[in-house]
């Protein structure tokens, strides 16, 4: 069903910093303490300091047509994608290390996503194959079968997006004006299904919600539902027109689609799951035709203004994460963007990567308990489930499977032990109010941590009051209060 989307635009007074480049700029990325900006017209990549006032550090010459720039996470190196060559750049010494000819049609249509494998389409209207390029060896390792074999409705790929988890390839086919999907790319390069679109120039995919976002130069932005056997148009954002280049991004950590709208010189943040606009930020009132936007974290995004002579830094702190987004930003309860590398050692980020569900107690609780489904996150749950004391597969909720109450019993046992030592072996000498406060405090803490059901807190208060009254009447001996 087609839904015309005319959301009330939310505009935030958010930090936007523009930096003069002295020439048109087409590509941008950040690596460590440096920002790399590519200029096709000047055939170079300029390196700026990431700290304000973002001074120019050096210029790397002889890089032909740097139309797209990416930073690889495992080695931190920068890769400049030119019209025919990929350049590997040392992020510290700012020197070209290696090159490889890619033989692809459009560097903007290369799928990188900071991984080792690059996919790209060859010259359109001819063979139109998808190549696989290995960045570690800087070589073309394989070439798939032609995607337009057998009358496939895709003979000019202007953009592609590969999801390794699902082995799914989504293609934007500009000449045919369709979006096509290959469900098992490693087995076949022939699209399984497609959907006609007014202009399919740029495409991204979210495997969390099985949604495709597509737009074309000067065309409206649309979200399509991917059922696994068909694409169904879901939402049309009639106001927002996608620009040229890589002006559409999917940021998985924050679960947001990010769109550059050249008609309003703005960047739009869209909730992937709800398909609603989270925020709009006007970048500039001058010349603007963004060629590449590069999300650095949940809150920081870098952009090349294209026809303008500036590049920009956008701090979106204040705009909420999308449904299921993690890592924190100004729109969340933590107020800290834990996806920023400089925040990695902040305690709240180290505890649970910034996802505290509203309180520091959850951070501590989740860290202590661990997660039985995640081998990298070991805690009490893993130990208890591992020895078979509780059937965690049948009931993973610790509030109902017994683990929470086991932890409560252990905590109360520790309380009794501490008071026994403090009273030198005569628990009757412990004042009633000490018993009362300590017991209620333990039950309340476990309730706030979501380790036990809140009903237990009510029962605990009733029982503690009853026992305290009995002790006050001298039923148990010792001091009355």
PyMOL commands that set and color helices and strands:
alter all, ss='L'
color gray80, all
select helices_A, chain A and resi 107-109+341-343+347-352+360-369+380-386+403-422+427-429+432-448+454-472
alter helices_A, ss='H'
color red, helices_A
select strands_A, chain A and resi 3-5+15-20+27-31+34-39+44-49+56-60+68-71+78-81+85-89+96-101+117-121+130-134+139-143+157-163+168-173+178-182+193-196+202-206+211-215+220-226+231-241+248-251+256-261+266-271+276-282+292-295+300-304+310-315
alter strands_A, ss='S'
color yellow, strands_A
deselect
rebuild
show_as cartoon
